Amino acid sequence: MILDARKLIDDFDGVVPFIKNGILIDTSVAHIFIDGYVSARYAQKIIPEHKSLLDFFDLLKVGNQWNQFVVTPHIFTEVCNHFKNTYNKRG
């Protein structure tokens, strides 16, 4: 998925009512966020999808005063399994 935050600026006013109380983070977004964070933090490598995701989050905060992310227990379980399977060195 290629996400270009600059294209969303024109349609931003139409999005505001849907994100005024926070944003629901889905599994694939959490995967990109975690993988990008780990790569940037430990491998000193920038993943383009992670940079685009951070730009998108910054864009969403421009017109809003929310500061919470919502993750359901099912999504959290999937993310934990991904994290365990990807970064656990013990089989």
C-alpha positions as CSV (number, residue, x, y, z in Angstrom):
1,M,0.0,0.0,0.0
2,I,1.3,3.4,-1.0
3,L,0.1,6.2,1.2
4,D,0.6,9.8,0.1
5,A,-0.5,12.2,2.8
6,R,-0.1,15.2,0.6
7,K,-3.0,14.0,-1.6
8,L,-5.3,14.0,1.4
9,I,-4.9,17.6,2.3
10,D,-7.7,18.7,0.0
11,D,-10.2,16.2,1.4
12,F,-9.1,16.7,5.0
13,D,-12.3,18.6,6.1
14,G,-14.4,15.6,5.0
15,V,-12.4,13.3,7.3
16,V,-12.5,15.4,10.5
17,P,-16.0,14.2,11.8
18,F,-14.8,10.6,11.6
19,I,-11.6,11.0,13.6
20,K,-12.5,13.7,16.1
21,N,-12.4,11.2,19.0
22,G,-9.5,9.1,18.0
23,I,-8.5,6.6,15.3
24,L,-8.8,2.9,15.2
25,I,-5.6,1.2,14.3
26,D,-5.9,-2.0,12.3
27,T,-3.5,-4.9,12.2
28,S,-1.7,-4.0,9.0
29,V,-1.1,-0.4,10.2
30,A,0.2,-1.7,13.5
31,H,2.6,-4.1,11.6
32,I,4.0,-1.2,9.5
33,F,4.4,0.9,12.6
34,I,6.1,-1.8,14.7
35,D,8.4,-3.0,11.8
36,G,9.3,0.6,11.0
37,Y,10.0,1.4,14.6
38,V,12.2,-1.7,15.1
39,S,14.1,-1.1,11.9
40,A,14.7,2.6,12.6
41,R,15.6,2.0,16.3
42,Y,17.8,-1.1,16.0
43,A,18.9,-1.4,12.4
44,Q,19.2,2.4,11.7
45,K,17.2,1.7,8.5
46,I,14.2,3.8,7.3
47,I,11.3,1.9,5.8
48,P,9.4,4.1,3.3
49,E,6.0,2.8,4.4
50,H,6.8,3.7,8.0
51,K,7.8,7.2,7.0
52,S,4.5,7.6,5.0
53,L,2.5,6.3,7.9
54,L,4.1,8.8,10.3
55,D,3.5,11.6,7.8
56,F,-0.1,10.5,7.6
57,F,-0.5,10.5,11.4
58,D,1.1,14.0,11.5
59,L,-1.4,15.2,8.9
60,L,-4.3,13.9,11.0
61,K,-3.2,15.8,14.0
62,V,-3.0,19.1,12.1
63,G,-6.7,19.8,12.3
64,N,-7.7,17.8,15.4
65,Q,-7.0,17.8,19.1
66,W,-7.3,14.0,19.6
67,N,-4.4,12.1,21.1
68,Q,-5.6,8.5,21.4
69,F,-5.4,5.4,19.3
70,V,-7.9,2.6,19.7
71,V,-6.9,-1.0,19.3
72,T,-9.4,-3.8,19.9
73,P,-8.3,-7.0,21.8
74,H,-8.5,-9.0,18.5
75,I,-6.2,-6.6,16.7
76,F,-3.9,-6.5,19.7
77,T,-3.7,-10.3,19.7
78,E,-2.8,-10.4,16.0
79,V,-0.2,-7.7,16.5
80,C,1.4,-9.6,19.4
81,N,1.5,-12.8,17.3
82,H,3.1,-11.0,14.4
83,F,5.6,-9.4,16.8
84,K,6.4,-12.8,18.4
85,N,6.7,-14.6,15.0
86,T,8.8,-11.9,13.4
87,Y,11.2,-11.0,16.2
88,N,11.4,-14.2,18.4
89,K,14.8,-15.8,17.7
90,R,13.8,-19.0,19.5
91,G,11.7,-21.2,17.2
